[in-house]
Amino acid sequence: MNGGDAYAMMEAQYIQSHHRHEIRDDQCTSVLVKHIRAPVHLVWSLVRRFDQPQKYKPFVSRCVMKGDLGIGSVREVNVKSGLPATTSTERLELLDDEEHILGIKIVGGDHRLRNYSSIITVHPEVIEGRPGTMVIESFVVDVPEGNTKDETCYFVEALIRCNLKSLSDVSERMAVLDQTEPINRF
């Protein structure tokens, strides 16, 4: 088995283990994967900050917490102009610091993402001999009236791709400053 096959098997295992969504006929779902050249602890330090999504999400201008950062806490997110929304109300569904899993559900806002929930998992990997991270984000959302499943998935995937690209950029800048050591393989 070559390295690509091994990575594909690991991705499939992580997705099967952590990215299960109950899906109805009027919903769409997808899974996106991003490989980041930064160690898992740096990437997770950004992802786990439910109270500060603007640290890496480029469309978030402000976040106000309601609660104590525990499961069930709610954040009110202000969205930057250019998107078809200004606010989103989101609830923390899952936060596992050992397994590096974050789950959120959108519970309100002036947008069309109804019954949206997502799971983000962060996994260590080696990229070019250095500590790296595989980030997997999956979601499920209602298909709004007047849209197709493909249109809805395309829109949400585009937002997630932007967020993952920004997460990668921020994490990799942090990693350069942190000067992580190469992993020696014997």
Disulfide bonds with the S-S distance in Angstrom:
none
